[in-house]
Amino acid sequence: MGKPHPIETLTLIPSSGGRFEVTLNDELIYSKAATGQHTTNEFIVSEVRKRLK
């Protein structure tokens, strides 16, 4: 396995109503509304890295 891609830019966009969603290039990676749970930083980083390969 090679060196992970660096994440050069990350933009947080405030929402309302307790929503927490993570998208990458318009693809939904995680939705608190869909799961009913909070996620972890590790999960988000892992999912982003999978899609950057």
N, C-alpha and C positions, 0 to 999 in steps of 0.2 A: 504494500500500500504506500503510495507517495505522500508527500507533504500536503496537508489540507489546504484548500483554497482560502486565502484570507478574505474576510468580509470587510470590504472597504467602506461601504456606506450602509447605514441602517436608518430608516425613517420611522418614527413613532407618530401615528396620527390618532389624536384623541377621539373617543367615541362617547356614546351616552348609554344609559340604561344597563350598565354593568357588562357591556359587551367587551370581549377580548378576542380579536381575530388576528391571525398571522397569515399574510399572503406573500408570495414570491412571484414576481412577473404575472400578476393577476390570478395566480393559482392559490386557492385556499389550502393552507397547510394545517391550520388548527382553528377551531371555533369553540370558545367556552359555551356559547349558546347551544351548540349541537351536542356537546359532551356533558354539560352541566357541572364541569369540574375545572379547576385551575390546572395549568400544566407546569412543567419545569423548564428552566433555561436549557438544561441538557437535552431534553426532548426537542425543543425548537431548533437548537444548533444542529442536532443530528439530522432532523428532517431537511433543513436548509442545505446542509452538506451533501446529502443524498442527491438532491436535485441539481447541485452544481457540478456533479461528476460528469 
